[in-house]
């Protein structure tokens, strides 16, 4: 991304005193596709290797699992 001049373009959009913030914003924007691809690559590897576990984001986005009712306890 640096060779394309993207970081210079982002920092040029902001006033000189905010050039550091613009650079940080440019870095975050440039890294977003890489993080997305890395997440899906890791999920694919875990699926191929049968890795089980709980993902951190599942606690926020996934619907809670409903526990089956225990029919033997109803007397």
N, C-alpha and C positions, 0 to 999 in steps of 0.2 A: 504494500500500500504506500510505502514511503516513496518508491520510485515513480508512482503515478502522480505524485504531488497532492494527494488527498489531504494529508495533514496540513500542508501549507494553505490549501484552499479553506479548510475549516477554521484555522487560526486567523486567516485574513477576513473572515466574516465578522469577527468580534473586534472590539476595541483593543488597543495594544496592551492595556493593563489586565485584560482577561485572556491573553494569548495562551497561558498555561491551562486554563480551564477549557479552552477550545481544543488544545492538543489532547487533553484527557478525554474529551467528548469524541474526538476523532478516533482515538485508540479504541474506545469502547465500541463505537460503531463498526470499526474494521474487524474487531475480534468476535462480534456476535455470530456471524455465519460459521466461524470455526468452532465455537462452543456448541452450536446447534448440531453440526456434523459430528463432533466428538461424542455428544450425548447419545446420538443414534448409533454410532459405531460401538460404543460401550454396551448399549442395550443388545445389539446384535451379537456381540461376543459372549455376553452373559447367557443369551438364549442358546447359542451353540454349545456352550460348556455346561448348560443346565445349572447355572448359578441361581440360587434362590435367596431372597432376602426382602427387605422392605426399603423402598426408595424414600428419601427424605421428603420429596414433594408429594408423595401419596397421602401424607397426613393432611395436606392442605387442599388438594384437588379431587381426590378420590372419595366416592361415597362410602360411608362406613359399612362394613360387612354386617349383614343381619345374621344373628345367631339362630340356628334352628331350634325350634321348641322341643324340649325333651318330653316326649309323649309317655315315657315310662314313669315319670314322677307324678302324674295325675291319677290319684287313687279315688 
